[in-house]
Amino acid sequence: MKPYTAITRGVRVTVRAFYLEDQSEPDQGQYVWAYKVEIANGGAVAVQLLKRTWLITDGQGRTMRIHGDGVVGEQPVLEPGESFDYTSGTPLPTPSGFMRGTYHMVIPDTGEEFDAEVPAFSLDSPYQAGGVH
């Protein structure tokens, strides 16, 4: 799958999404995707991911906002040159959609906070008429 990447203040976020045929039930309006995220610190100072905000938009333009602490139960600290990978997922009631988001970061040494962009990425299934990009 195509990788989507955004860089904010040296923090590179790369996302790949995968349609999960075995967990989806198209005849019941249930489509499920997994997405793999790599967060890499290309900057000169340590950063910590404190919170996340996701905007998940289905194929009919309805957007759901998800906000919470960390990712997959963790609030990773990344030293310069380090990265953190995780996999998560989302269901949709339509055969396509897209996600985008923000990781709310802090520089532990100074307490300075900033938002790292999570690039918009397409959720495409074999059941759609065309990709949503």
KALINRA-V750334 format. One line per field, one symbol per residue. psi: psi as a letter, one per 40 degrees, with the letter a starting at -180 (. if undefined). burial: # if it has 16 or more other ideal C-beta (glycine too) atoms within 10 Angstrom, else .. A space follows every 50 residues. Layout:
BEGIN
psi=???
burial=???
END
This chain:
BEGIN
psi=ihihiihhfehhhhhhihhgdeeigdeefhhhiihhhhhhheaeiiihhd iihihhhieeehhhhhhihahfeigihhiheiihiihaiiiieieiaiii ahhhiihddeehiihhhhihihhhieeidiih.
burial=...#.#.##.#####.#.#....#......###.###.###.#...###. ##.######..........##....#.#.....#.....#.#.####### ######.........###.######..#...#.
END
